[in-house]
Amino acid sequence: MDQIVIKGGKPLNGTIPIGGAKNAALPLMAASLLSDDVLRLSNLPHLADISTMTHLLNEMGVNISMEGDAPGGHMGKVFALDASGVKETTAPYDLVRRMRASVLVLGPLVAKHGHARVSLPGGCAIGTRPVDLHLKALEALGAEIELSEGYVEAKAPKGLVGGHVLFSNVTVGGTENILMAACLAKGETTISNAAREPEVSDLAHCLVAMGAKIEGIGTDTLKVQGVERLHGADYEVIVDRIEMGSYAVAAAVTGGDVVLKGGRIDLIEAVVDVMREAGVEIEEVEDGLRVSRKNGAIKGFDVMTEPYAGFPTDMQAQMMVLASVAEGASMITETIFENRFMHVPELVRMGADINVHGRSAIVRGVQKLSGAQVMATDLRASSSLVLAGLVAEGETVINRVYHLDRGYERLEEKLAACGADIERIRE
């Protein structure tokens, strides 16, 4: 397996382009199943999860062609997705097990074809993320659901019918699945306690561009008036707020000065607030965000992860690295997933002072971290180990970096361009 080797202690200076958001791109790709016309998506990131979704949609009969790089200086791909020839409504285990987002094909398939057979999903081992909320939501629109041999069988031979969906817990994937399904349901659907993440809003805006009728975008109550068909559209994926936040922390921990090209404060306001409190300078500039820490130490801070617009769980591990080299103590509380402190033992190996008590971690800042052999356990944990390696003295070797490739495009190249001593060792 590949390894990433980092020799730390060098401040980052320069410009890092922020790519399209993986967590926005995946549901947008699934939305192509709702139409017989071409959906053209630009600013798609070059990532393993995008390839997995491409393979899954191809298996079903979606014709996907690449149309070069997006205009306007973005590095992202442009995909033209044509689902007019879909015959297969089964999403097999071999593909779904690689990525939880594969379950997002369930709602569109049932809505468009009246039937779907989707394997129960896999993905990062960061705790229970059940799909029961997705299934209950589809049942509220008249789908018949059966679980058999590790697969979800969903049927609605006469089509879905609008109804009221009330989520007991905020679920991003569940909101996206039922939002897509409701677009082709007969009558009006109200989705209460809907997720408000920017990626959900991005999907809603794309669906509207395809002819859907959706009210309440960006709020926790979405109203969808079903239509008979959706047409094609051209749509650009929003920038990745987690990639943006991760590189902002990289600039901060190394005492650097970095412009995040394409960055937007409105997508990461909760992260920006905490980082400014810790003594990091963040300002909007002409082509993105400038993040710097040239004077003074990082100060301790407290963070609790919450559904959007609260602090994102996907930035918890990265902020723990910032806390590890801050002055004083910080407390980081994880309320979204029950098993998302797996990076802690690896950071402790590098000299971090972290004590976990239930869902909270008390982090006492140390003067320095030291390079070590470490192992990535999930996507965001792997990015935290990269950040720790950038600030640590000596050499850090990160193993199992395939997790990293699911969510960070050209990471070594972007960091090296700003002065990091980082390389990938391919095996």
C-alpha positions as CSV (number, residue, x, y, z in Angstrom):
1,M,0.0,0.0,0.0
2,D,1.1,3.6,-0.6
3,Q,2.6,5.7,2.2
4,I,2.9,9.4,2.6
5,V,6.2,10.6,4.1
6,I,6.4,14.1,5.6
7,K,9.4,16.0,7.1
8,G,7.7,18.6,9.2
9,G,8.6,22.0,10.6
10,K,8.2,24.1,7.4
11,P,5.6,26.9,7.2
12,L,3.3,26.8,4.3
13,N,3.3,29.8,2.0
14,G,1.5,30.2,-1.3
15,T,-1.8,29.4,-3.0
16,I,-3.9,26.2,-2.7
17,P,-6.8,25.7,-5.2
18,I,-9.9,24.3,-3.5
19,G,-11.6,21.6,-5.5
20,G,-15.2,20.6,-5.9
21,A,-17.0,19.1,-3.0
22,K,-17.1,15.3,-3.0
23,N,-20.1,15.3,-0.7
24,A,-22.0,17.5,-3.1
25,A,-20.8,15.8,-6.3
26,L,-22.0,12.3,-5.3
27,P,-25.7,13.1,-4.8
28,L,-25.6,15.3,-8.0
29,M,-24.3,12.3,-9.9
30,A,-27.1,10.2,-8.5
31,A,-29.6,12.9,-9.5
32,S,-28.8,12.1,-13.2
33,L,-31.0,8.9,-12.7
34,L,-34.1,11.1,-12.4
35,S,-33.9,12.3,-16.1
36,D,-33.7,10.9,-19.6
37,D,-31.8,14.0,-20.6
38,V,-28.1,14.8,-20.1
39,L,-27.0,16.3,-16.8
40,R,-23.7,18.0,-17.2
41,L,-21.7,18.6,-14.0
42,S,-18.5,20.7,-13.8
43,N,-15.9,21.1,-11.1
44,L,-16.0,17.4,-10.2
45,P,-13.0,16.5,-8.1
46,H,-10.6,13.7,-9.2
47,L,-11.2,11.3,-6.3
48,A,-11.7,7.6,-5.6
49,D,-15.3,8.1,-4.5
50,I,-16.2,9.8,-7.7
51,S,-14.7,6.9,-9.6
52,T,-16.7,4.5,-7.5
53,M,-20.0,6.3,-8.2
54,T,-19.0,6.5,-11.9
55,H,-18.6,2.7,-12.0
56,L,-21.9,2.2,-10.1
57,L,-23.9,4.4,-12.5
58,N,-22.1,2.8,-15.5
59,E,-23.2,-0.6,-14.3
60,M,-26.8,0.6,-14.3
61,G,-26.6,1.9,-17.9
62,V,-25.8,5.5,-17.4
63,N,-23.6,6.8,-20.2
64,I,-20.9,9.0,-18.7
65,S,-18.5,11.0,-20.9
66,M,-15.7,13.3,-19.8
67,E,-15.8,16.7,-21.5
68,G,-12.5,18.2,-20.4
69,D,-11.7,20.6,-17.5
70,A,-14.3,23.0,-16.3
71,P,-14.1,26.7,-17.5
72,G,-12.9,29.5,-15.3
73,G,-9.7,28.0,-14.0
74,H,-11.1,25.1,-12.0
75,M,-9.2,21.9,-12.0
76,G,-12.3,19.8,-11.9
77,K,-13.6,17.3,-14.4
78,V,-16.7,17.9,-16.5
79,F,-19.0,14.9,-16.8
80,A,-22.0,14.5,-19.1
81,L,-24.3,11.9,-17.5
82,D,-27.1,10.4,-19.7
83,A,-29.4,8.0,-17.9
84,S,-31.8,7.4,-20.8
85,G,-30.6,3.9,-21.3
86,V,-30.8,2.7,-17.7
87,K,-32.1,-0.9,-17.5
88,E,-30.4,-2.2,-14.4
89,T,-31.9,-1.1,-11.0
90,T,-29.6,-3.1,-8.8
91,A,-26.7,-1.6,-7.0
92,P,-24.4,-4.5,-6.2
93,Y,-22.6,-5.2,-2.9
94,D,-19.1,-5.1,-4.6
95,L,-19.5,-1.4,-5.4
96,V,-21.7,-0.2,-2.6
97,R,-19.5,-1.6,0.1
98,R,-16.7,0.7,-0.9
99,M,-18.7,3.9,-0.3
100,R,-21.8,4.7,1.8
101,A,-22.9,7.4,-0.6
102,S,-23.9,4.6,-3.1
103,V,-27.2,4.3,-1.2
104,L,-28.1,7.7,-2.8
105,V,-29.2,5.9,-5.9
106,L,-32.1,4.3,-4.0
107,G,-34.5,7.3,-4.1
108,P,-34.0,8.2,-7.7
109,L,-34.3,4.6,-8.9
110,V,-37.6,4.0,-7.1
111,A,-39.0,7.4,-8.2
112,K,-38.1,7.0,-11.9
113,H,-38.3,3.2,-12.4
114,G,-40.6,2.0,-9.6
115,H,-38.1,-0.5,-8.3
116,A,-34.6,-0.6,-6.8
117,R,-32.4,-3.2,-5.2
118,V,-29.5,-1.7,-3.4
119,S,-26.9,-3.4,-1.2
120,L,-26.6,-2.2,2.4
121,P,-23.6,0.2,2.3
122,G,-20.1,0.3,3.6
123,G,-17.6,3.2,4.0
124,C,-15.5,4.6,6.8
125,A,-15.7,2.7,10.1
126,I,-16.6,5.7,12.2
127,G,-19.7,4.4,13.9
128,T,-23.2,3.4,13.1
129,R,-24.8,5.3,10.2
130,P,-28.0,3.4,9.6
131,V,-30.1,3.7,6.5
132,D,-33.3,3.1,8.3
133,L,-34.1,6.8,8.1
134,H,-33.8,6.7,4.3
135,L,-36.2,3.7,4.2
136,K,-38.8,5.1,6.6
137,A,-38.8,8.3,4.5
138,L,-39.4,6.3,1.3
139,E,-42.2,4.3,3.0
140,A,-43.9,7.7,3.9
141,L,-44.1,8.3,0.1
142,G,-45.7,4.9,-0.5
143,A,-42.7,2.7,-1.3
144,E,-42.8,-1.0,-0.2
145,I,-39.5,-1.9,1.5
146,E,-38.0,-5.3,2.2
147,L,-34.6,-6.3,3.5
148,S,-33.3,-9.5,2.0
149,E,-29.8,-11.1,1.9
150,G,-28.1,-7.8,2.6
151,Y,-30.0,-5.8,0.1
152,V,-32.8,-3.2,0.3
153,E,-35.6,-4.0,-2.1
154,A,-37.8,-1.0,-2.7
155,K,-40.9,-1.1,-4.9
156,A,-43.5,1.6,-6.0
157,P,-45.0,0.1,-9.2
158,K,-47.6,2.8,-9.4
159,G,-45.2,5.6,-8.5
160,L,-44.5,7.5,-5.3
161,V,-47.1,9.7,-3.7
162,G,-46.3,12.9,-1.9
163,G,-46.5,12.9,1.9
164,H,-45.0,14.2,5.1
165,V,-41.5,13.0,6.0
166,L,-40.4,13.9,9.5
167,F,-36.8,12.8,10.3
168,S,-36.3,11.8,14.0
169,N,-32.6,12.8,13.6
170,V,-30.9,15.1,11.1
171,T,-29.6,13.0,8.2
172,V,-27.8,14.5,5.2
173,G,-28.0,11.3,3.1
174,G,-31.6,10.7,4.1
175,T,-32.6,14.2,3.2
176,E,-30.8,14.0,-0.2
177,N,-32.4,10.6,-1.0
178,I,-36.0,11.6,-0.2
179,L,-35.5,15.1,-1.8
180,M,-34.6,13.4,-5.1
181,A,-37.4,10.9,-4.8
182,A,-40.0,13.5,-4.0
183,C,-39.3,15.4,-7.2
184,L,-41.1,12.8,-9.3
185,A,-43.7,11.8,-6.7
186,K,-47.4,12.7,-7.3
187,G,-48.4,15.7,-5.3
188,E,-46.6,17.7,-2.6
189,T,-44.0,16.3,-0.1
190,T,-43.0,18.1,3.0
191,I,-39.6,17.2,4.5
192,S,-39.3,18.3,8.2
193,N,-36.1,18.3,10.2
194,A,-34.2,18.3,6.9
195,A,-30.4,18.6,6.9
196,R,-29.3,22.2,6.0
197,E,-25.8,21.4,4.9
198,P,-24.5,23.4,1.8
199,E,-24.3,20.1,-0.1
200,V,-28.0,19.5,0.4
201,S,-28.8,23.0,-0.8
202,D,-26.4,22.4,-3.8
203,L,-28.4,19.3,-4.7
204,A,-31.7,21.2,-4.4
205,H,-30.5,24.1,-6.7
206,C,-29.4,21.5,-9.3
207,L,-32.8,19.8,-9.1
208,V,-34.5,23.1,-9.6
209,A,-32.3,23.7,-12.6
210,M,-33.6,20.4,-13.9
211,G,-37.2,21.5,-13.5
212,A,-38.0,20.5,-9.9
213,K,-40.3,22.6,-7.7
214,I,-38.7,23.0,-4.3
215,E,-39.3,25.6,-1.6
216,G,-37.4,26.3,1.6
217,I,-33.9,25.6,0.3
218,G,-31.4,26.1,3.1
219,T,-34.0,25.7,5.8
220,D,-35.0,22.6,7.9
221,T,-38.4,22.4,6.1
222,L,-38.4,21.5,2.4
223,K,-41.6,21.5,0.3
224,V,-41.5,19.7,-3.0
225,Q,-44.2,19.7,-5.6
226,G,-43.8,16.6,-7.7
227,V,-43.5,17.0,-11.5
228,E,-43.9,14.4,-14.3
229,R,-40.4,14.6,-15.6
230,L,-37.1,16.4,-15.1
231,H,-35.0,17.7,-17.9
232,G,-31.2,18.0,-18.3
233,A,-29.1,20.9,-17.0
234,D,-25.6,22.3,-16.7
235,Y,-24.5,22.7,-13.1
236,E,-21.2,23.5,-11.3
237,V,-20.4,21.7,-8.0
238,I,-19.7,23.9,-5.0
239,V,-16.2,24.0,-3.5
240,D,-15.3,21.5,-0.8
241,R,-15.7,23.2,2.6
242,I,-13.9,20.4,4.4
243,E,-10.9,20.6,2.1
244,M,-11.0,24.3,2.6
245,G,-11.0,23.9,6.4
246,S,-8.3,21.3,6.4
247,Y,-5.9,23.5,4.5
248,A,-6.8,26.5,6.7
249,V,-5.6,24.4,9.7
250,A,-2.5,23.4,7.8
251,A,-1.6,27.1,7.3
252,A,-2.3,27.8,11.0
253,V,-0.4,24.9,12.6
254,T,2.7,25.6,10.5
255,G,2.7,29.4,11.1
256,G,2.2,30.0,7.4
257,D,0.4,32.3,5.0
258,V,-1.8,30.7,2.4
259,V,-4.5,31.8,0.0
260,L,-7.3,29.2,-0.5
261,K,-8.3,29.8,-4.1
262,G,-12.1,29.6,-4.5
263,G,-12.6,29.5,-0.7
264,R,-15.8,30.9,0.8
265,I,-16.3,31.9,4.5
266,D,-20.1,31.4,4.2
267,L,-19.5,27.7,3.8
268,I,-17.3,27.3,7.0
269,E,-18.4,30.1,9.3
270,A,-18.4,27.9,12.4
271,V,-14.8,26.8,11.6
272,V,-13.7,30.3,10.9
273,D,-15.1,31.6,14.2
274,V,-13.2,29.0,16.3
275,M,-10.0,29.5,14.4
276,R,-10.1,33.2,14.8
277,E,-10.8,32.7,18.5
278,A,-7.6,30.6,18.6
279,G,-5.6,33.4,17.1
280,V,-5.6,32.5,13.4
281,E,-6.1,35.4,10.9
282,I,-8.7,34.6,8.2
283,E,-9.8,37.2,5.6
284,E,-11.6,37.3,2.3
285,V,-9.5,38.2,-0.6
286,E,-10.3,38.7,-4.3
287,D,-9.9,35.0,-5.3
288,G,-10.7,33.2,-2.0
289,L,-9.6,33.2,1.6
290,R,-6.2,34.2,3.1
291,V,-5.2,32.2,6.2
292,S,-2.2,33.2,8.2
293,R,-0.5,32.9,11.6
294,K,2.7,34.9,11.7
295,N,2.6,36.3,15.3
296,G,1.7,34.7,18.6
297,A,0.8,31.2,19.7
298,I,-2.4,29.4,19.0
299,K,-4.7,29.7,22.0
300,G,-6.8,26.8,23.4
301,F,-10.5,26.6,22.4
302,D,-13.6,24.5,22.9
303,V,-15.5,22.8,20.1
304,M,-18.7,20.7,19.9
305,T,-19.7,19.1,16.6
306,E,-23.3,19.7,15.5
307,P,-25.5,19.5,12.4
308,Y,-25.0,22.4,10.0
309,A,-24.8,25.4,10.7
310,G,-22.9,24.1,13.8
311,F,-19.3,22.9,13.8
312,P,-18.9,20.1,11.2
313,T,-17.9,16.7,12.5
314,D,-15.7,16.3,9.4
315,M,-13.4,19.0,10.8
316,Q,-13.1,17.6,14.3
317,A,-10.0,15.5,13.8
318,Q,-8.2,18.4,12.0
319,M,-9.0,20.8,14.9
320,M,-7.6,18.3,17.4
321,V,-4.2,18.8,15.7
322,L,-4.6,22.6,16.1
323,A,-5.5,22.1,19.8
324,S,-2.5,19.8,20.2
325,V,0.0,22.6,19.6
326,A,-2.0,25.4,21.3
327,E,-1.3,27.1,24.5
328,G,-3.5,25.8,27.3
329,A,-6.2,23.2,27.2
330,S,-9.0,22.6,24.7
331,M,-12.1,20.5,24.9
332,I,-13.5,18.8,21.7
333,T,-16.9,17.1,22.0
334,E,-18.2,14.8,19.3
335,T,-22.0,14.6,19.1
336,I,-22.6,13.2,15.6
337,F,-20.7,9.9,15.4
338,E,-19.9,7.7,18.4
339,N,-16.6,6.3,17.2
340,R,-14.8,9.3,15.7
341,F,-11.8,9.5,18.0
342,M,-9.8,6.7,16.4
343,H,-7.1,9.3,15.4
344,V,-6.3,10.0,19.0
345,P,-3.9,7.1,19.7
346,E,-2.0,8.0,16.5
347,L,-1.7,11.6,17.6
348,V,-0.6,10.5,21.0
349,R,2.2,8.5,19.3
350,M,3.4,11.8,17.9
351,G,3.5,13.4,21.4
352,A,0.0,14.9,21.7
353,D,-1.5,15.1,25.2
354,I,-5.1,13.9,24.7
355,N,-7.5,12.2,27.2
356,V,-10.8,10.9,26.0
357,H,-13.8,10.9,28.3
358,G,-16.8,9.4,26.6
359,R,-17.7,11.7,23.8
360,S,-15.3,14.5,24.8
361,A,-11.5,14.8,24.4
362,I,-9.4,17.1,26.6
363,V,-6.4,18.3,24.7
364,R,-3.5,19.9,26.5
365,G,-1.2,21.7,24.1
366,V,2.4,20.7,23.9
367,Q,5.4,22.6,22.6
368,K,6.2,20.2,19.8
369,L,5.0,17.0,18.1
370,S,7.4,14.4,16.9
371,G,7.4,12.4,13.7
372,A,6.4,8.8,13.9
373,Q,5.0,5.8,12.0
374,V,1.2,6.2,12.1
375,M,-1.8,4.6,10.5
376,A,-4.9,6.2,9.0
377,T,-8.2,4.7,10.2
378,D,-10.7,6.8,8.2
379,L,-10.9,9.8,5.8
380,R,-10.7,12.7,8.2
381,A,-8.4,11.0,10.6
382,S,-5.9,10.6,7.8
383,S,-6.0,14.3,7.0
384,S,-5.3,15.0,10.7
385,L,-2.2,12.8,10.6
386,V,-1.0,14.8,7.5
387,L,-1.5,18.1,9.5
388,A,0.3,16.6,12.5
389,G,3.2,15.5,10.2
390,L,3.5,19.0,8.8
391,V,4.1,20.6,12.2
392,A,6.0,17.7,13.8
393,E,9.8,17.6,14.2
394,G,11.4,14.8,12.2
395,E,9.8,12.4,9.8
396,T,6.2,11.1,9.8
397,V,5.2,8.1,7.8
398,I,1.5,7.7,7.2
399,N,0.2,4.2,6.3
400,R,-3.2,3.2,4.8
401,V,-3.5,6.4,2.9
402,Y,-6.2,5.0,0.6
403,H,-8.6,6.6,3.0
404,L,-7.1,10.0,2.2
405,D,-7.6,9.4,-1.6
406,R,-11.3,9.2,-1.0
407,G,-11.6,12.9,-0.1
408,Y,-8.5,14.9,-0.9
409,E,-7.4,15.5,-4.5
410,R,-3.7,15.9,-5.3
411,L,-3.0,16.6,-1.6
412,E,0.8,16.1,-1.7
413,E,1.1,18.3,-4.8
414,K,-0.9,21.1,-3.3
415,L,1.1,21.1,-0.1
416,A,4.5,20.7,-1.8
417,A,3.7,23.7,-3.9
418,C,3.5,25.8,-0.7
419,G,6.8,24.5,0.7
420,A,5.9,21.3,2.5
421,D,8.4,18.4,2.4
422,I,6.0,15.7,1.5
423,E,6.0,12.8,-0.9
424,R,4.0,9.6,-1.7
425,I,5.9,6.3,-1.7
426,R,4.1,3.9,-4.0
427,E,4.3,0.2,-3.4
